[in-house]
Amino acid sequence: MLEDLLSRLDRLKEFLTIKPLYYDLNTNEFVWIDTRQLPWNEVYIRTKDYNRVARAIKDMEIRGAPAIGVTAAFGLTLAAVHSKAKRAEELMNEIKEAYGVLAATRPTAYNLFWALDRTWRAAQRAFEVENDADAIREAVLREAFTIYVEDVENNVNMGRNGAKLIDNGDRIVTHCNTGSLATAGFGTALGVIRYAWHEGKSIKVYADETRPLLQGARLTVWELKKDGIPVTLIVDGASGLLFRRGMADLAIVGADRITLSGHVANKIGTYNLALAANANGKEFYVAAPTSTIQPVVGEDSIVIEERSPDEVKTVLGRLTITVDDVEAWNPAFDITPPELVSGIITEKGVARRPYEKTLKEIIGLTE
Ligand SMILES: CSC[C@H]1O[C@H](OP(=O)(O)O)[C@H](O)[C@@H]1O
């Protein structure tokens, strides 16, 4: 049933140096690396319970927009495959319940809703055509596995498209983690950097530590060191000086949601990095699969997740760094306006301003 997808995945294995998550077809379990324990411990967790998958997204064991989407699709798969329902309608009700649980995990990454909708539609098609519970189970598994394989394929194509924008000797600033650990494998912005490196371009990376959860210090540095790519860790506030002193040539970041007008939601601190790059005449690129693009204009549809103030008041919950009774505000994302975005790198090509025209062309939305 999945032989074609397994063969496509096998052709990608050179790019899957880090396998952050996967579906175990022998045990019908979903398996993932707990990114909260990196870089100290590489711990894989496996489950048959979609509620456990939802908790992994909410608690950021699994994080990164494309990874969240793929994970949610496999969450629906677990609900379908392990359901005891015999009647198709009963099974559809159980899948719908799982959809609601997974959709409520985190509000910003568009990939989550895109993947849930796509997988739900596959279940609906099987329900309407075959009205058979096992056919629905097979359809859901196949759709989730397709989303998984496509994500890796898209990342490699995005890497190829974006690497054309990188010159030999470039010094690249990046924010948060956009590598294998944020996707089904290879990465988005880090995939572009990986691809340029493997093409033989001599580059170096400045990785923003990315307060408060330090995805840059913990995950991006760990990934780049594993690949042997030169990386220097900086605090988030250092990128302005880096650009002003001429020590960096461009910035490449990921995205959690992009609208057709080119408004980009990404990890908090991204807007500041965009301002620093633009203020010093340097390019600021965003790399994301088209599954991150929400087909609406403007920024009103973008919900910025606000997480616990404790994440700001501590270092990873271990060391309190401020006065106990101080208020803290912890938006997990910010929004970069299109006028600061030099280009949006996708698996289908690089979109330039005016984004409402070029992004519609890239996602196949005709006027
Ligand atoms: C490949 S996009 C990853 C994207 O997701 C991150 O957010 P989080 O770690 O909270 O899931 C960050 O915004 C990255 O750019």
The ligand as an SDF file (V2000), in Angstrom:
LIG
                    3D

 15 15  0  0  0  0  0  0  0  0999 V2000
   10.9380   25.3400    9.9410 C   0  0  0  0  0  0  0  0  0  0  0  0
    9.9810   26.5540   10.6070 S   0  0  0  0  0  0  0  0  0  0  0  0
   10.4150   26.4890   12.2960 C   0  0  0  0  0  0  0  0  0  0  0  0
    9.8710   27.6690   13.0170 C   0  0  0  0  0  0  0  0  0  0  0  0
    9.1650   27.2160   14.1810 O   0  0  0  0  0  0  0  0  0  0  0  0
    9.8140   27.7680   15.3020 C   0  0  0  0  0  0  0  0  0  0  0  0
    8.9330   28.0300   16.3560 O   0  0  0  0  0  0  0  0  0  0  0  0
    8.7860   26.9540   17.5650 P   0  0  0  0  0  0  0  0  0  0  0  0
   10.1740   26.4920   17.9120 O   0  0  0  0  0  0  0  0  0  0  0  0
    8.1120   27.7620   18.6600 O   0  0  0  0  0  0  0  0  0  0  0  0
    7.9040   25.8650   17.0190 O   0  0  0  0  0  0  0  0  0  0  0  0
   10.4260   29.0450   14.7840 C   0  0  0  0  0  0  0  0  0  0  0  0
    9.4610   30.0540   14.5970 O   0  0  0  0  0  0  0  0  0  0  0  0
   10.9870   28.5570   13.4800 C   0  0  0  0  0  0  0  0  0  0  0  0
   11.3230   29.5330   12.5620 O   0  0  0  0  0  0  0  0  0  0  0  0
  1  2  1  0
  2  3  1  0
  3  4  1  0
  4  5  1  0
  4 14  1  0
  5  6  1  0
  6  7  1  0
  6 12  1  0
  7  8  1  0
  8  9  2  0
  8 10  1  0
  8 11  1  0
 12 13  1  0
 12 14  1  0
 14 15  1  0
M  END
$$$$
